[in-house]
Amino acid sequence: MKLVEKENCFLIEDFFPLNIIAGFTKPSLKGVLPEDIKEIMSSLGINPDVSSMNQRHSAEIFQVNKPGVYEGDAIFTRQKNHVLVVKTADCLPIIFCSEDTKVIGVIHMGWRSADKGIFENIYKSVFNNKNENTVYKIALGPGLRSCCYKVGTEFLNYPKIKDYLELRKNNLYFDPVKAVKQYTVKNDYNKFSFYDTGVCTFCSDKGFFSYRKFFDNNRTLSFISNN
């Protein structure tokens, strides 16, 4: 498992099946859709359909059969030659793929979506067959990590969040990576394999967009395509 740097993106290699292209943009691209993602796909020699989201920090998910812009925070498809895209500037982008590549997906995971039950919805709608032996690959892209995700004491009142809070020097920090991993285990998403890129948008020296740090309106695009 490794990140391979290209001209305008990082690709996740040696993790997903060979016919899968997945990664995220470098700050040289500002997160303009669909132009930026088409530029990346063209540089890789493919021209897939594109689906993205008007993200709302919700628990809404969609299983899509045709390209478009969907109102929600997670999209999945079984279609080939189709790239799914999620925009982030601190929230955690999650990239899903079944090992048999029958389904791919992207999730915009902020604390609000987690608290509203986005994982429950994914489980019920996408991964609801506990008897299936499919292995799911889960990659976590650039986002705030527990090192920098400082929150207020009001987070102790959110039942789906409080188990993933850490107290350090009288301050609370949210750990979204722990939340994703433990929720997956708790709800028995069959077999699974994780790859965490480990990129914190706040303290990384790579200049990734961070709304919390820079009040930046630009966005990193994380993507997956089944070709």
Secondary structure as GFF3:
##gff-version 3
##sequence-region A 1 227
A	DSSP	beta_strand	2	5	.	.	.	ID=ss1
A	DSSP	beta_strand	9	13	.	.	.	ID=ss2
A	DSSP	beta_strand	20	25	.	.	.	ID=ss3
A	DSSP	alpha_helix	35	43	.	.	.	ID=ss4
A	DSSP	beta_strand	49	54	.	.	.	ID=ss5
A	DSSP	beta_strand	61	64	.	.	.	ID=ss6
A	DSSP	beta_strand	68	71	.	.	.	ID=ss7
A	DSSP	beta_strand	74	77	.	.	.	ID=ss8
A	DSSP	beta_strand	82	88	.	.	.	ID=ss9
A	DSSP	beta_strand	92	98	.	.	.	ID=ss10
A	DSSP	beta_strand	104	109	.	.	.	ID=ss11
A	DSSP	alpha_helix	111	116	.	.	.	ID=ss12
A	DSSP	alpha_helix	118	125	.	.	.	ID=ss13
A	DSSP	beta_strand	135	140	.	.	.	ID=ss14
A	DSSP	beta_strand	150	151	.	.	.	ID=ss15
A	DSSP	three_ten_helix	153	157	.	.	.	ID=ss16
A	DSSP	three_ten_helix	162	164	.	.	.	ID=ss17
A	DSSP	beta_strand	165	168	.	.	.	ID=ss18
A	DSSP	beta_strand	171	174	.	.	.	ID=ss19
A	DSSP	alpha_helix	176	186	.	.	.	ID=ss20
A	DSSP	beta_strand	191	196	.	.	.	ID=ss21
A	DSSP	alpha_helix	211	214	.	.	.	ID=ss22
A	DSSP	beta_strand	220	226	.	.	.	ID=ss23
###
